[in-house]
Amino acid sequence: MRKGKWSEMAPYVGTLDSLCLAQGFRIAPYTGRMAILAGSMEWDHPDPFDRMIAATAIQMACPLMSKDSEFDGLAGTPGWRGRVWFEDD
């Protein structure tokens, strides 16, 4: 959001946790196991935060919702459930 990529979220800064809970979302934990996986994945993507996001999705056994096609490079990774994104027509 700070980089201007998700300006729609500006009104929710500081209230994201309560907004997610009100919508029925579960807040994903970040564990030591996820950190180890993020650093050890055979994936040639250098962004540590993307690696953390991917490791979280793998450990939680859920698909990742992202428009970033870099995550498609994880196809074939054990536990990877894929990436989901729908563009408006």
Secondary structure, DSSP 8 states (H G I E B T S, - for coil): -TTSS-GGGGGGTTTHHHHHHHTT-------HHHHHHHHH-S-----HHHHHHHHHHHHTT--EE-S-GGGGGGTTSTT---EE-----
